[in-house]
Amino acid sequence: MFKCDVCGKDTDKVLLNIGACCPGDCEKQLVEEYNLYHRELLTERLDDIPETFETHDFERFTLKYAIHALEVMSKKTRDKIERNNPMISIPENFALHVKEQVLNFLPAEAVHQVDSVGHVRMFSGGEYSFVKPIDKDIIIDAFYQAGLLERSQKSVV
């Protein structure tokens, strides 16, 4: 049993990457909030980012990056990717892949990482948190190093 994210009642329904909810009105509200958040991120410019990143800023930015990337991706490219990994079209899953790549290029002294081991690794690569704020230039450089941006690009967009 889970607690509904909307009303707090017990429920056995969980929506992937969205949350727990009661069927009906609570489910509808939760899905609408999820879609609204994604639309809001899509309206923001990718280069509209904070000067320094805390963990939650990085989480938000990688999701925004994923949503923007999926939006501009050609149908041919998207179809090719989805044949190999259909879950990648879910922005949160795409963002997870982005985070895993970028974290490898952030300063070790600024990020606390705990890798999953054993069978748990099948479901999660591990956990991370920023020990201290990280300058946006370091974050953007990590995106370049991870191959997620091209050096010829003048901005994140």
Residue frames as a rotation matrix with the C-alpha (Angstrom) as fourth column:
MET 1
0.574 0.819 0.000 0.00
0.819 -0.574 0.000 0.00
0.000 0.000 -1.000 0.00
PHE 2
-0.633 -0.702 0.327 1.07
0.715 -0.692 -0.103 3.54
0.298 0.169 0.939 -0.77
LYS 3
-0.102 0.562 -0.821 -0.20
0.536 -0.664 -0.521 6.98
-0.838 -0.493 -0.234 0.24
CYS 4
0.469 0.358 0.807 -1.84
0.877 -0.296 -0.379 9.00
0.103 0.886 -0.453 -2.51
ASP 5
-0.608 -0.793 -0.029 0.32
0.794 -0.608 -0.008 12.02
-0.012 -0.028 1.000 -3.35
VAL 6
-0.528 0.494 0.691 -2.82
0.082 -0.780 0.620 14.13
0.845 0.384 0.371 -3.78
CYS 7
0.352 0.835 0.422 -5.21
-0.432 -0.255 0.865 13.25
0.830 -0.487 0.271 -0.94
GLY 8
-0.423 -0.639 0.643 -3.03
-0.867 0.078 -0.493 11.14
0.265 -0.765 -0.587 1.38
LYS 9
0.557 0.680 0.476 -5.37
-0.766 0.643 -0.022 8.12
-0.321 -0.352 0.879 1.40
ASP 10
-0.288 -0.602 0.744 -4.09
-0.233 0.798 0.556 4.56
-0.929 -0.013 -0.371 1.03
THR 11
0.666 0.440 -0.602 -3.86
-0.691 0.060 -0.720 3.36
-0.281 0.896 0.344 -2.56
ASP 12
0.272 -0.593 0.758 -2.26
0.249 0.804 0.540 0.55
-0.929 0.042 0.367 -4.50
LYS 13
0.797 0.061 0.601 -1.94
0.604 -0.102 -0.790 2.55
0.013 0.993 -0.118 -7.73
VAL 14
0.154 -0.808 -0.569 1.45
0.132 -0.554 0.822 3.99
-0.979 -0.201 0.021 -8.70
LEU 15
0.987 0.125 0.098 2.16
0.121 -0.194 -0.973 5.78
-0.103 0.973 -0.207 -11.98
LEU 16
0.329 -0.930 0.161 5.70
0.939 0.340 0.045 5.29
-0.096 0.136 0.986 -13.31
ASN 17
-0.601 -0.748 0.280 7.83
0.752 -0.648 -0.118 8.43
0.269 0.140 0.953 -12.70
ILE 18
-0.211 0.598 0.773 4.77
-0.045 -0.796 0.604 10.33
0.976 0.092 0.195 -11.46
GLY 19
-0.780 -0.112 0.616 3.69
-0.598 -0.156 -0.786 9.00
0.184 -0.981 0.055 -8.09
ALA 20
-0.832 0.528 -0.172 1.05
0.555 0.782 -0.283 7.17
-0.015 -0.331 -0.944 -6.09
CYS 21
-0.794 0.608 -0.003 -2.58
-0.607 -0.792 0.070 8.13
0.041 0.058 0.998 -6.54
CYS 22
-0.326 0.815 0.479 -6.15
0.042 0.519 -0.854 7.09
-0.944 -0.259 -0.203 -6.10
PRO 23
-0.679 0.169 0.715 -7.89
0.733 0.218 0.645 6.17
-0.047 0.961 -0.272 -9.37
GLY 24
0.376 0.913 0.155 -10.12
0.925 -0.380 -0.005 8.91
0.055 0.145 -0.988 -10.77
ASP 25
0.945 0.128 0.301 -9.80
0.142 -0.990 -0.024 12.55
0.295 0.065 -0.953 -9.76
CYS 26
0.645 -0.764 -0.006 -6.50
-0.229 -0.201 0.952 12.17
-0.729 -0.613 -0.305 -7.87
GLU 27
0.015 -0.617 0.787 -4.94
0.718 0.554 0.421 10.34
-0.696 0.559 0.451 -10.81
LYS 28
0.524 0.265 0.809 -6.18
0.804 -0.468 -0.367 13.01
0.281 0.843 -0.458 -13.22
GLN 29
0.989 -0.144 0.031 -4.80
-0.145 -0.913 0.380 15.81
-0.026 -0.381 -0.924 -11.02
LEU 30
0.387 -0.900 0.202 -1.41
0.004 0.220 0.975 14.12
-0.922 -0.377 0.089 -10.61
VAL 31
0.014 -0.333 0.943 -1.05
0.927 0.357 0.113 13.52
-0.374 0.872 0.314 -14.37
GLU 32
0.768 0.322 0.554 -2.08
0.526 -0.810 -0.259 17.13
0.365 0.490 -0.791 -15.12
GLU 33
0.866 -0.492 -0.090 0.54
-0.278 -0.623 0.731 18.46
-0.415 -0.608 -0.677 -12.66
TYR 34
0.110 -0.825 0.554 3.20
0.411 0.546 0.731 16.21
-0.905 0.147 0.399 -14.21
ASN 35
0.160 0.028 0.987 2.35
0.987 -0.023 -0.160 17.38
0.019 0.999 -0.031 -17.73
LEU 36
0.957 0.212 0.196 2.20
0.204 -0.977 0.060 21.03
0.205 -0.017 -0.979 -16.63
TYR 37
0.581 -0.809 -0.088 5.67
-0.126 -0.196 0.972 20.79
-0.804 -0.554 -0.216 -15.07
HIS 38
-0.119 -0.615 0.780 7.07
0.746 0.462 0.479 19.33
-0.655 0.639 0.404 -18.29
ARG 39
0.475 0.358 0.804 5.41
0.823 -0.504 -0.263 22.08
0.311 0.786 -0.534 -20.36
GLU 40
0.977 -0.150 -0.149 6.85
-0.058 -0.868 0.493 24.73
-0.203 -0.473 -0.857 -18.03
LEU 41
0.188 -0.970 0.152 10.36
0.131 0.178 0.975 23.29
-0.973 -0.163 0.161 -18.42
LEU 42
-0.038 -0.149 0.988 9.91
0.958 0.276 0.078 23.23
-0.284 0.950 0.132 -22.18
THR 43
0.807 0.388 0.445 9.03
0.510 -0.838 -0.195 26.94
0.297 0.385 -0.874 -22.25
GLU 44
0.757 -0.598 -0.265 12.23
-0.136 -0.540 0.830 27.83
-0.639 -0.592 -0.490 -20.38
ARG 45
0.644 -0.657 -0.392 15.43
-0.593 -0.105 -0.798 28.48
0.483 0.746 -0.458 -22.27
LEU 46
0.751 -0.411 -0.517 18.09
0.500 0.865 0.040 25.85
0.431 -0.289 0.855 -21.65
ASP 47
-0.301 -0.939 0.163 20.66
0.583 -0.317 -0.748 28.54
0.754 -0.130 0.644 -20.92
ASP 48
0.159 0.406 0.900 18.44
-0.600 -0.684 0.415 30.01
0.784 -0.606 0.135 -18.19
ILE 49
0.385 -0.171 -0.907 20.29
0.541 0.838 0.071 28.34
0.748 -0.518 0.416 -15.33
PRO 50
0.992 -0.022 -0.122 21.47
0.094 -0.500 0.861 29.33
-0.080 -0.866 -0.494 -11.86
GLU 51
0.480 -0.874 0.071 25.00
-0.763 -0.456 -0.458 30.67
0.433 0.165 -0.886 -11.29
THR 52
-0.727 -0.637 0.254 25.66
-0.682 0.628 -0.375 27.75
0.079 -0.446 -0.891 -8.94
PHE 53
0.055 0.713 -0.699 24.02
-0.480 0.633 0.608 24.35
0.875 0.302 0.377 -8.76
GLU 54
-0.355 0.029 0.934 22.79
-0.835 0.440 -0.331 22.51
-0.421 -0.897 -0.132 -5.70
THR 55
-0.878 0.017 0.479 21.59
0.117 0.976 0.181 18.91
-0.465 0.215 -0.859 -6.12
HIS 56
0.033 0.990 0.136 17.99
0.530 0.098 -0.842 19.94
-0.848 0.100 -0.521 -6.79
ASP 57
0.315 0.004 -0.949 19.13
-0.597 -0.776 -0.201 22.46
-0.738 0.630 -0.242 -9.45
PHE 58
-0.715 -0.654 -0.247 21.07
-0.632 0.453 0.629 19.71
-0.300 0.606 -0.737 -11.23
GLU 59
-0.628 0.583 0.516 18.07
0.453 0.813 -0.366 17.38
-0.633 0.003 -0.774 -11.07
ARG 60
0.392 0.831 -0.394 15.82
0.177 -0.489 -0.854 20.06
-0.903 0.265 -0.339 -12.55
PHE 61
0.082 -0.436 -0.896 18.34
-0.802 -0.563 0.200 21.03
-0.592 0.702 -0.395 -15.24
THR 62
-0.891 -0.428 0.150 18.93
-0.271 0.768 0.580 17.46
-0.364 0.476 -0.800 -16.43
LEU 63
-0.242 0.887 0.392 15.17
0.651 0.448 -0.613 16.94
-0.719 0.107 -0.686 -16.72
LYS 64
0.508 0.385 -0.770 14.84
-0.207 -0.813 -0.544 20.22
-0.836 0.436 -0.334 -18.63
TYR 65
-0.426 -0.756 -0.497 17.70
-0.758 -0.002 0.653 19.15
-0.494 0.655 -0.572 -20.91
ALA 66
-0.840 0.122 0.529 16.00
0.240 0.958 0.160 15.78
-0.487 0.261 -0.834 -21.55
ILE 67
0.179 0.984 -0.007 12.63
0.514 -0.099 -0.852 17.36
-0.839 0.149 -0.523 -22.32
HIS 68
0.389 -0.110 -0.915 14.20
-0.591 -0.792 -0.156 19.84
-0.707 0.601 -0.373 -24.73
ALA 69
-0.684 -0.721 -0.113 16.31
-0.574 0.436 0.693 17.13
-0.451 0.539 -0.712 -26.40
LEU 70
-0.589 0.535 0.605 13.29
0.530 0.821 -0.211 14.88
-0.610 0.196 -0.768 -26.91
GLU 71
0.395 0.796 -0.458 11.31
0.191 -0.559 -0.807 17.81
-0.899 0.232 -0.373 -28.32
VAL 72
0.371 -0.306 -0.877 13.85
-0.780 -0.614 -0.115 18.69
-0.503 0.727 -0.467 -31.01
MET 73
-0.546 -0.602 0.582 14.93
-0.244 0.779 0.577 15.14
-0.801 0.173 -0.572 -31.82
SER 74
-0.467 0.360 -0.808 14.03
-0.869 -0.018 0.495 14.02
0.164 0.933 0.321 -35.34
LYS 75
0.579 0.768 0.272 11.49
-0.789 0.613 -0.051 11.23
-0.206 -0.185 0.961 -35.69
LYS 76
0.615 -0.420 -0.667 14.12
-0.239 0.707 -0.666 9.07
0.751 0.569 0.334 -37.40
THR 77
-0.494 -0.851 0.176 16.58
-0.385 0.032 -0.922 9.47
0.780 -0.524 -0.344 -34.51
ARG 78
-0.275 0.470 0.839 13.89
-0.951 -0.008 -0.308 8.97
-0.137 -0.883 0.449 -31.89
ASP 79
0.770 0.584 -0.258 12.62
-0.627 0.767 -0.134 5.80
0.119 0.265 0.957 -33.61
LYS 80
0.222 -0.788 -0.574 16.17
-0.156 0.553 -0.819 4.41
0.963 0.271 0.000 -33.77
ILE 81
-0.687 -0.479 0.546 16.78
-0.563 -0.124 -0.817 5.11
0.459 -0.869 -0.185 -30.07
GLU 82
0.002 0.798 0.602 13.39
-0.975 0.137 -0.177 3.73
-0.224 -0.586 0.778 -29.03
ARG 83
0.625 0.145 -0.767 14.04
-0.454 0.867 -0.206 0.45
0.635 0.477 0.608 -30.88
ASN 84
-0.264 -0.836 -0.480 17.03
0.113 0.468 -0.877 -0.11
0.958 -0.286 -0.029 -28.57
ASN 85
-0.843 -0.035 -0.537 15.60
0.538 -0.022 -0.843 1.46
0.018 -0.999 0.038 -25.43
PRO 86
-0.167 0.870 0.463 11.88
0.596 -0.285 0.751 2.35
0.785 0.402 -0.471 -25.53
MET 87
0.447 0.351 -0.823 12.00
0.893 -0.232 0.387 3.78
-0.055 -0.907 -0.417 -21.99
ILE 88
-0.607 -0.775 -0.177 14.30
0.753 -0.632 0.185 6.59
-0.255 -0.021 0.967 -23.15
SER 89
-0.478 0.492 0.727 11.30
0.379 -0.631 0.677 8.51
0.792 0.599 0.115 -24.48
ILE 90
0.692 0.582 -0.426 10.21
0.637 -0.217 0.739 9.05
0.338 -0.784 -0.521 -20.88
PRO 91
0.527 -0.513 0.678 11.93
-0.203 -0.851 -0.485 12.33
0.825 0.118 -0.552 -19.93
GLU 92
0.690 -0.265 0.674 12.85
-0.707 -0.047 0.705 11.16
-0.155 -0.963 -0.220 -16.41
ASN 93
0.747 -0.431 0.506 14.59
0.372 0.902 0.219 8.09
-0.551 0.025 0.834 -17.82
PHE 94
0.590 -0.536 0.604 16.41
0.532 -0.305 -0.790 10.19
0.608 0.787 0.105 -20.41
ALA 95
0.606 -0.326 0.726 17.47
-0.560 -0.823 0.098 12.57
0.566 -0.466 -0.681 -17.61
LEU 96
0.833 -0.302 0.464 18.80
-0.225 0.580 0.783 9.62
-0.506 -0.757 0.415 -15.59
HIS 97
0.603 -0.626 0.494 21.10
0.796 0.518 -0.313 8.69
-0.060 0.582 0.811 -18.48
VAL 98
0.519 -0.380 0.765 22.22
0.114 -0.857 -0.503 12.33
0.847 0.348 -0.402 -18.75
LYS 99
0.763 -0.195 0.616 23.01
-0.640 -0.364 0.677 12.50
0.093 -0.911 -0.403 -15.02
GLU 100
0.806 -0.458 0.374 24.99
0.247 0.836 0.490 9.26
-0.538 -0.303 0.787 -15.13
GLN 101
0.458 -0.646 0.610 27.13
0.800 0.000 -0.601 10.67
0.388 0.763 0.517 -17.94
VAL 102
0.462 -0.232 0.856 27.65
-0.092 -0.973 -0.214 14.16
0.882 0.020 -0.471 -16.53
LEU 103
0.944 -0.064 0.323 28.41
-0.325 -0.022 0.945 13.10
-0.053 -0.998 -0.042 -12.95
ASN 104
0.668 -0.730 0.147 31.54
0.731 0.680 0.056 11.34
-0.141 0.070 0.988 -14.23
PHE 105
-0.039 -0.693 0.720 33.00
0.759 -0.489 -0.430 14.72
0.650 0.529 0.545 -15.18
LEU 106
0.717 0.282 0.637 32.19
-0.179 -0.809 0.559 16.73
0.673 -0.515 -0.530 -12.06
PRO 107
-0.272 -0.900 0.342 34.86
-0.620 -0.108 -0.777 17.33
0.736 -0.423 -0.528 -9.41
ALA 108
-0.133 0.173 -0.976 34.96
0.410 0.906 0.105 14.36
0.903 -0.386 -0.192 -7.02
GLU 109
-0.861 -0.267 -0.433 35.35
0.496 -0.251 -0.831 16.70
0.113 -0.931 0.348 -4.03
ALA 110
-0.804 0.594 0.028 32.04
-0.594 -0.802 -0.053 18.39
-0.009 -0.059 0.998 -4.88
VAL 111
0.158 0.875 -0.457 29.90
-0.815 0.377 0.440 15.28
0.558 0.303 0.773 -5.36
HIS 112
-0.523 -0.195 0.830 29.20
-0.684 0.677 -0.271 12.45
-0.509 -0.709 -0.488 -2.92
GLN 113
0.078 0.520 -0.851 28.39
-0.872 0.449 0.194 9.27
0.482 0.727 0.489 -4.86
VAL 114
-0.353 -0.092 0.931 27.40
-0.595 0.790 -0.148 5.85
-0.722 -0.606 -0.334 -3.59
ASP 115
-0.496 0.114 -0.861 27.31
-0.778 0.382 0.499 3.16
0.385 0.917 -0.101 -6.27
SER 116
0.567 0.718 0.404 24.78
-0.798 0.600 0.053 0.36
-0.204 -0.353 0.913 -6.00
VAL 117
-0.644 -0.760 -0.094 26.17
-0.765 0.632 0.125 -3.16
-0.035 0.152 -0.988 -5.77
GLY 118
-0.817 0.261 0.514 24.85
0.108 0.945 -0.308 -6.63
-0.567 -0.196 -0.800 -6.44
HIS 119
-0.452 0.714 0.534 21.35
0.892 0.370 0.260 -7.18
-0.012 0.594 -0.804 -7.74
VAL 120
0.291 0.548 -0.784 20.29
0.548 -0.767 -0.332 -3.65
-0.784 -0.334 -0.524 -6.71
ARG 121
-0.572 -0.624 -0.533 22.48
-0.106 -0.588 0.802 -2.33
-0.814 0.515 0.270 -9.55
MET 122
-0.688 0.406 0.602 19.90
0.725 0.432 0.537 -3.77
-0.042 0.805 -0.591 -11.98
PHE 123
0.321 0.945 0.061 17.47
0.935 -0.326 0.140 -1.07
0.152 0.012 -0.988 -10.83
SER 124
1.000 -0.023 -0.011 19.69
-0.019 -0.972 0.234 1.81
-0.016 -0.234 -0.972 -9.75
GLY 125
0.381 -0.921 0.076 23.25
0.327 0.057 -0.943 2.87
0.865 0.384 0.322 -10.50
GLY 126
-0.442 -0.505 -0.741 23.43
0.870 -0.040 -0.492 4.48
0.218 -0.862 0.457 -7.10
GLU 127
0.738 0.632 -0.237 22.84
0.674 -0.700 0.236 7.80
-0.016 -0.334 -0.942 -5.38
TYR 128
-0.397 -0.855 0.333 24.56
0.798 -0.501 -0.335 11.15
0.453 0.133 0.882 -5.42
SER 129
0.790 0.545 -0.282 24.39
0.609 -0.752 0.252 14.56
-0.075 -0.371 -0.926 -3.79
PHE 130
0.261 -0.690 0.675 26.39
0.236 -0.633 -0.737 17.74
0.936 0.352 -0.002 -4.13
VAL 131
0.025 -0.375 -0.927 28.60
0.992 0.125 -0.024 18.34
0.125 -0.918 0.375 -1.12
LYS 132
-0.351 -0.129 -0.928 28.88
0.307 -0.952 0.016 22.02
-0.885 -0.279 0.373 -2.03
PRO 133
0.713 0.629 -0.311 27.43
-0.054 -0.394 -0.918 24.26
-0.699 0.671 -0.247 -4.74
ILE 134
-0.202 -0.735 0.647 29.01
0.727 0.330 0.602 23.78
-0.656 0.593 0.467 -8.17
ASP 135
-0.390 -0.044 -0.920 29.58
-0.317 -0.931 0.179 26.71
-0.865 0.361 0.349 -10.52
LYS 136
0.653 0.757 0.031 27.46
-0.200 0.213 -0.956 26.65
-0.731 0.618 0.290 -13.68
ASP 137
0.377 -0.573 -0.727 30.58
-0.923 -0.170 -0.345 26.77
0.074 0.802 -0.593 -15.88
ILE 138
-0.690 -0.602 0.401 31.78
-0.658 0.753 -0.001 23.50
-0.302 -0.265 -0.916 -14.33
ILE 139
-0.031 0.782 0.623 28.37
-0.038 0.622 -0.782 21.91
-0.999 -0.048 0.010 -14.94
ILE 140
0.789 0.348 -0.506 28.29
-0.460 -0.211 -0.863 23.07
-0.407 0.913 -0.006 -18.57
ASP 141
-0.098 -0.909 -0.404 31.86
-0.993 0.118 -0.024 21.89
0.070 0.399 -0.914 -19.12
ALA 142
-0.612 -0.063 0.789 30.86
-0.340 0.921 -0.190 18.45
-0.714 -0.385 -0.585 -17.79
PHE 143
0.528 0.832 0.170 28.07
-0.082 0.249 -0.965 18.35
-0.845 0.496 0.200 -20.39
TYR 144
0.559 -0.426 -0.712 30.67
-0.829 -0.245 -0.503 19.09
0.040 0.871 -0.490 -23.10
GLN 145
-0.502 -0.844 0.188 33.03
-0.857 0.514 0.020 16.42
-0.114 -0.150 -0.982 -21.74
ALA 146
-0.329 0.476 0.816 30.17
-0.119 0.836 -0.536 13.91
-0.937 -0.273 -0.219 -21.65
GLY 147
-0.959 -0.097 0.267 29.51
0.248 0.174 0.953 14.62
-0.138 0.980 -0.143 -25.32
LEU 148
-0.125 0.991 -0.052 26.05
0.901 0.091 -0.425 16.04
-0.416 -0.100 -0.904 -24.65
LEU 149
0.805 0.246 -0.540 26.94
0.013 -0.917 -0.399 19.44
-0.594 0.314 -0.741 -26.11
GLU 150
0.467 -0.666 0.582 29.20
0.859 0.186 -0.477 20.33
0.210 0.722 0.659 -29.00
ARG 151
-0.222 -0.679 -0.700 32.02
0.774 -0.559 0.297 22.81
-0.593 -0.476 0.650 -28.43
SER 152
-0.821 -0.086 0.564 30.84
0.495 -0.599 0.629 24.80
0.283 0.796 0.535 -31.44
GLN 153
0.280 0.960 0.026 27.63
0.755 -0.237 0.611 25.63
0.593 -0.152 -0.791 -29.60
LYS 154
-0.455 -0.438 0.775 27.77
0.000 -0.870 -0.492 29.12
0.890 -0.224 0.396 -28.11
SER 155
-0.331 0.409 0.851 25.28
-0.936 -0.258 -0.240 28.28
0.121 -0.875 0.468 -25.37
VAL 156
-0.679 0.131 0.722 23.52
-0.265 0.874 -0.408 25.32
-0.685 -0.468 -0.558 -23.84
VAL 157
0.392 0.916 -0.084 20.77
-0.357 0.067 -0.932 25.61
-0.848 0.395 0.354 -26.47
